[in-house]
Amino acid sequence: MRKIDIFTHIWPKAFHEALQKQTGQMKDMHRRSEAIPMMTDLDRRFRVMDMFDGYQQILSLASPPPDAVGDRAAWRELSRIGSDGMAELCRKYPDRFPSFIASVAMRDPEGAIEEARRAIKDLGACGIQIYTNVNGKALDAPEFRPVFKAMENLGKPVWIHPARTAKFPDYQTEELSLYEIWWTFGWPYESSVAQARIVFSKMLDEMPNLKIIIHHAGGMVPFFEGRVGPGWDMLGARTSHMDYRPLLKELKKRPLDYFKMFYADTATFGSKSALVCALDFYGIDHVLFASDAPFDPEGGPMYIRETLRVIDSLDISKEDREKIYYKNACRLLGIQ
């Protein structure tokens, strides 16, 4: 059976070199990315991919976002180099890489729209990747609205990747997060907050055809369906500094119904219960196969292998399994 992994990370050679010039010595998460051979070694990537029958990858740049450092000119250059590098790989190896996701610099909305259009119309990108916050600013800020509107008009999805570092402390009395809590629990929180801000900003009322894919099975949202559903039906009941009741009346749907408009991937690091939870929440037509390769203890194959194992163990029909593995991706991304 064909399998299209919609969220795998890479640093094409030219992009890696340009990124090093901007950031200097890599630190923390970015240093780990650089240390994984499959991130930059194409031969290693092919050896891993060949372990799995019918396996293909949608390419995306690994963090940091292109606007993490530097100025507007540097952000645009990194985005362009990244898109060009991934597009070249897709042209050269179409059987391995059916398409790629362009990374855009949201701190430069005008440039982000230009790069999204160029990458999609000229290079064949199937969407764009952004992060759950833009240098600490929420995605529902007014200046980012045109980027989402452009993507709705282009008819391609937006991938949202979590972004948080150790600089987000676990407690207000501390300066840094300990034990990588910022990653283990912070990233699912980031993904959940991003969905909530998009929902309550009425963005999905303004852009009903906007398609957004949330990494890691939707973060915390599926597990907390009771809070997202009946809990948020009483929005304002627990708040004294602001009256949220008018907002509930202005929304065209229940908050819960907006959350179910998002798409999620299967990158749960081999957790069957998490995947079952996501499928129950988003529905079979809104879940797409992704492994998050190569970020695993084995440098690539483990997350692919374990994700395949979990999907194959689900008590679902062959038709539904095909939807998860490739049919949903073909439909949503426009892949043949």
C-alpha positions as CSV (number, residue, x, y, z in Angstrom):
1,M,0.0,0.0,0.0
2,R,1.2,3.5,-0.8
3,K,2.2,5.6,2.1
4,I,2.7,9.4,1.9
5,D,4.5,10.7,5.0
6,I,3.3,14.3,5.1
7,F,5.6,15.7,7.8
8,T,9.3,14.8,7.5
9,H,12.1,17.2,8.0
10,I,15.2,18.0,5.9
11,W,17.9,20.6,5.4
12,P,18.9,20.7,1.7
13,K,22.6,21.4,1.4
14,A,22.3,25.0,0.2
15,F,19.8,25.8,2.9
16,H,22.0,24.2,5.6
17,E,24.9,26.3,4.6
18,A,22.9,29.5,4.4
19,L,21.3,28.7,7.9
20,Q,24.8,28.2,9.4
21,K,25.9,31.7,8.1
22,Q,22.8,33.3,9.8
23,T,22.8,31.4,13.1
24,G,26.5,30.5,13.6
25,Q,27.0,27.6,16.0
26,M,23.8,25.6,16.4
27,K,22.3,25.3,20.0
28,D,19.8,23.1,21.7
29,M,17.1,21.7,19.3
30,H,18.8,23.1,16.3
31,R,22.1,21.4,17.3
32,R,20.3,18.1,17.6
33,S,18.8,18.6,14.1
34,E,22.3,19.1,12.7
35,A,23.6,16.0,14.4
36,I,21.0,13.7,12.7
37,P,22.6,12.3,9.5
38,M,19.3,11.8,7.7
39,M,18.7,15.6,8.0
40,T,21.5,16.5,5.6
41,D,22.7,13.1,4.2
42,L,20.6,12.1,1.2
43,D,22.1,8.6,0.9
44,R,21.2,7.9,4.6
45,R,17.7,9.1,4.0
46,F,17.3,6.8,1.0
47,R,18.6,3.8,2.9
48,V,16.0,4.5,5.6
49,M,13.2,5.1,3.1
50,D,14.0,1.8,1.3
51,M,13.2,-0.1,4.6
52,F,9.5,0.5,4.0
53,D,7.5,-0.6,1.0
54,G,5.5,2.1,-0.9
55,Y,6.9,4.8,1.3
56,Q,7.2,8.4,0.1
57,Q,7.9,11.7,1.9
58,I,6.6,15.3,1.7
59,L,9.6,17.4,2.6
60,S,9.6,20.3,5.0
61,L,12.4,22.3,6.6
62,A,13.3,21.5,10.2
63,S,13.2,24.4,12.7
64,P,14.3,27.1,13.3
65,P,11.9,29.2,11.2
66,P,13.5,31.3,8.5
67,D,12.9,34.5,10.4
68,A,14.4,33.3,13.7
69,V,17.5,35.6,13.2
70,G,18.6,38.2,10.8
71,D,16.7,40.9,8.9
72,R,13.9,40.9,6.4
73,A,16.3,40.3,3.5
74,A,17.9,37.3,5.2
75,W,14.4,35.8,6.0
76,R,13.4,36.1,2.4
77,E,16.6,34.5,1.2
78,L,16.4,31.6,3.6
79,S,12.8,30.9,2.6
80,R,13.7,31.1,-1.1
81,I,16.8,28.8,-0.7
82,G,14.8,26.3,1.3
83,S,12.0,26.1,-1.3
84,D,14.4,25.9,-4.2
85,G,16.4,23.1,-2.5
86,M,13.3,21.0,-1.7
87,A,11.8,21.6,-5.1
88,E,15.0,20.4,-6.8
89,L,14.9,17.2,-4.7
90,C,11.2,16.7,-5.7
91,R,12.1,17.1,-9.4
92,K,15.1,14.8,-9.2
93,Y,13.4,12.1,-7.1
94,P,9.6,12.3,-7.8
95,D,9.0,8.7,-6.8
96,R,10.4,9.4,-3.3
97,F,9.3,13.0,-2.8
98,P,5.9,13.8,-4.4
99,S,6.0,17.4,-3.1
100,F,7.2,19.7,-0.4
101,I,6.1,22.4,2.1
102,A,7.5,25.9,1.8
103,S,8.6,27.6,5.0
104,V,7.7,31.2,5.0
105,A,8.8,34.1,7.3
106,M,5.7,35.3,9.1
107,R,7.5,38.3,10.6
108,D,7.4,39.5,7.0
109,P,3.8,38.9,5.9
110,E,4.2,40.5,2.5
111,G,7.3,38.4,1.8
112,A,5.5,35.3,3.2
113,I,2.7,35.7,0.7
114,E,5.1,36.2,-2.2
115,E,7.1,33.1,-1.3
116,A,4.0,31.0,-0.8
117,R,2.7,32.0,-4.2
118,R,6.1,31.4,-5.9
119,A,6.6,28.1,-4.2
120,I,3.1,26.8,-4.9
121,K,2.6,28.2,-8.4
122,D,6.1,28.0,-9.8
123,L,7.8,25.2,-7.8
124,G,4.9,22.8,-7.1
125,A,4.8,23.1,-3.3
126,C,1.6,21.6,-1.7
127,G,1.3,24.2,1.1
128,I,3.3,26.2,3.6
129,Q,4.7,25.5,7.1
130,I,4.4,28.1,9.8
131,Y,4.9,28.0,13.6
132,T,2.6,28.2,16.6
133,N,3.9,31.7,17.4
134,V,5.8,34.3,15.5
135,N,8.7,35.4,17.6
136,G,6.4,35.3,20.6
137,K,3.3,36.8,18.9
138,A,0.0,34.9,18.4
139,L,-1.0,33.7,15.0
140,D,-4.4,35.6,15.2
141,A,-2.6,39.0,15.2
142,P,-4.1,41.2,12.5
143,E,-0.9,41.5,10.4
144,F,-0.9,37.7,9.8
145,R,-4.5,37.5,8.5
146,P,-3.5,38.2,4.9
147,V,-1.2,35.2,4.9
148,F,-4.0,32.9,5.9
149,K,-6.4,34.5,3.4
150,A,-3.8,34.0,0.6
151,M,-3.6,30.3,1.5
152,E,-7.3,30.0,1.4
153,N,-7.3,31.6,-2.1
154,L,-4.5,29.3,-3.2
155,G,-6.4,26.3,-2.0
156,K,-3.5,24.7,-0.2
157,P,-3.1,23.8,3.4
158,V,-1.1,25.4,6.2
159,W,1.0,23.1,8.3
160,I,1.5,24.5,11.9
161,H,4.5,23.3,13.8
162,P,5.0,23.9,17.5
163,A,7.6,26.4,18.6
164,R,8.8,26.7,22.1
165,T,12.2,26.7,23.8
166,A,13.7,26.4,27.2
167,K,13.2,30.1,27.6
168,F,9.6,29.4,28.4
169,P,9.9,28.5,32.2
170,D,7.8,25.9,33.9
171,Y,7.0,28.3,36.7
172,Q,6.9,32.1,37.0
173,T,9.7,32.1,39.7
174,E,12.1,30.4,37.3
175,E,14.0,31.6,34.2
176,L,14.3,28.4,32.2
177,S,12.2,25.2,31.6
178,L,13.9,22.1,33.1
179,Y,14.2,18.5,31.9
180,E,13.0,19.5,28.4
181,I,9.5,20.0,29.8
182,W,9.3,22.8,27.2
183,W,9.3,20.1,24.5
184,T,7.5,17.2,26.1
185,F,4.5,19.2,27.3
186,G,5.2,22.6,25.9
187,W,4.9,21.7,22.3
188,P,1.4,20.0,22.5
189,Y,0.3,23.0,24.5
190,E,1.6,25.4,21.8
191,S,-0.4,23.4,19.1
192,S,-3.5,23.5,21.2
193,V,-3.3,27.3,22.0
194,A,-2.7,28.0,18.3
195,Q,-6.0,26.2,17.4
196,A,-7.9,28.0,20.1
197,R,-6.7,31.5,19.1
198,I,-7.6,30.8,15.5
199,V,-11.1,29.6,16.6
200,F,-12.0,32.4,18.9
201,S,-10.6,35.1,16.6
202,K,-13.4,34.1,14.2
203,M,-10.8,33.4,11.5
204,L,-12.6,30.2,10.4
205,D,-15.8,32.2,10.0
206,E,-14.0,34.6,7.7
207,M,-12.1,31.9,5.9
208,P,-14.4,28.8,5.9
209,N,-12.3,27.0,3.2
210,L,-8.9,27.5,5.0
211,K,-7.2,24.1,5.6
212,I,-4.9,23.8,8.6
213,I,-2.9,20.7,9.6
214,I,-1.8,20.4,13.2
215,H,1.3,18.4,14.0
216,H,1.5,15.6,16.6
217,A,-2.1,14.4,16.3
218,G,-3.5,17.8,17.3
219,G,-1.6,18.3,20.5
220,M,-3.8,18.3,23.6
221,V,-7.1,19.1,22.0
222,P,-8.4,15.5,21.3
223,F,-7.7,14.3,24.9
224,F,-9.5,17.4,26.3
225,E,-12.6,17.1,24.2
226,G,-14.8,17.5,27.3
227,R,-13.2,20.9,28.1
228,V,-13.1,22.0,24.5
229,G,-16.8,21.0,24.0
230,P,-19.1,21.4,27.0
231,G,-16.4,23.4,28.9
232,W,-16.1,26.1,26.3
233,D,-19.9,26.1,25.7
234,M,-19.8,28.1,29.0
235,L,-17.1,30.5,27.9
236,G,-17.1,33.5,30.3
237,A,-18.5,31.6,33.3
238,R,-15.1,31.5,34.9
239,T,-13.9,35.0,33.9
240,S,-14.5,38.3,35.7
241,H,-12.1,40.7,33.8
242,M,-13.9,40.3,30.5
243,D,-17.4,39.3,29.3
244,Y,-17.0,36.6,26.7
245,R,-20.7,35.8,26.4
246,P,-21.2,38.1,23.3
247,L,-18.4,36.3,21.5
248,L,-20.2,32.9,21.9
249,K,-23.2,34.5,20.2
250,E,-21.1,36.0,17.4
251,L,-19.5,32.7,16.5
252,K,-21.5,30.8,13.9
253,K,-20.8,27.4,15.4
254,R,-20.0,25.8,18.8
255,P,-16.3,26.1,19.6
256,L,-16.0,22.3,19.5
257,D,-17.2,22.3,15.9
258,Y,-14.5,24.7,14.8
259,F,-11.8,22.5,16.3
260,K,-13.0,19.6,14.3
261,M,-12.4,21.6,11.1
262,F,-8.6,21.2,11.6
263,Y,-6.6,18.3,10.2
264,A,-4.1,16.3,12.3
265,D,-1.2,13.9,11.5
266,T,-0.3,10.6,13.0
267,A,3.1,11.7,14.5
268,T,2.5,10.3,18.0
269,F,5.9,8.6,18.4
270,G,4.3,5.2,18.4
271,S,1.4,5.9,20.9
272,K,-1.6,4.0,19.7
273,S,-3.9,5.5,22.4
274,A,-3.0,9.0,21.3
275,L,-3.7,8.2,17.6
276,V,-7.1,6.5,18.5
277,C,-8.0,9.7,20.5
278,A,-7.1,11.9,17.5
279,L,-9.1,9.7,15.1
280,D,-12.1,9.8,17.4
281,F,-11.9,13.6,17.6
282,Y,-11.0,14.8,14.1
283,G,-12.5,11.9,12.2
284,I,-10.9,9.5,9.6
285,D,-11.1,12.1,6.8
286,H,-9.1,14.6,8.8
287,V,-6.1,12.5,9.8
288,L,-3.0,12.0,7.6
289,F,0.0,9.8,7.9
290,A,3.1,11.5,9.3
291,S,6.1,10.1,11.3
292,D,8.1,13.2,12.2
293,A,11.2,11.5,10.8
294,P,14.1,11.8,11.4
295,F,13.7,12.9,15.0
296,D,13.9,9.6,16.8
297,P,16.6,7.7,18.8
298,E,17.6,5.8,15.8
299,G,18.0,8.9,13.6
300,G,15.1,8.1,11.2
301,P,13.6,4.6,10.9
302,M,12.2,4.2,14.4
303,Y,9.3,6.8,14.2
304,I,8.4,5.6,10.7
305,R,8.4,1.9,11.8
306,E,6.5,2.5,15.0
307,T,3.9,4.8,13.3
308,L,3.3,2.2,10.6
309,R,2.9,-0.5,13.3
310,V,0.3,1.6,15.2
311,I,-1.7,2.4,12.0
312,D,-1.6,-1.2,10.9
313,S,-2.9,-2.3,14.3
314,L,-6.0,-0.1,14.2
315,D,-9.3,-1.9,14.0
316,I,-10.4,-0.1,10.9
317,S,-11.3,-1.0,7.3
318,K,-8.8,-1.2,4.5
319,E,-10.5,1.8,2.9
320,D,-10.0,3.9,6.1
321,R,-6.4,2.8,6.4
322,E,-5.8,3.9,2.8
323,K,-7.3,7.3,3.6
324,I,-4.8,7.7,6.5
325,Y,-1.9,6.5,4.5
326,Y,-2.3,8.4,1.2
327,K,-5.8,9.1,0.0
328,N,-6.5,12.0,2.4
329,A,-3.1,13.5,1.4
330,C,-3.8,13.2,-2.3
331,R,-7.1,14.9,-1.9
332,L,-6.0,17.7,0.5
333,L,-2.6,18.3,-1.0
334,G,-3.5,17.9,-4.7
335,I,-1.1,15.0,-5.3
336,Q,-1.7,12.6,-8.1
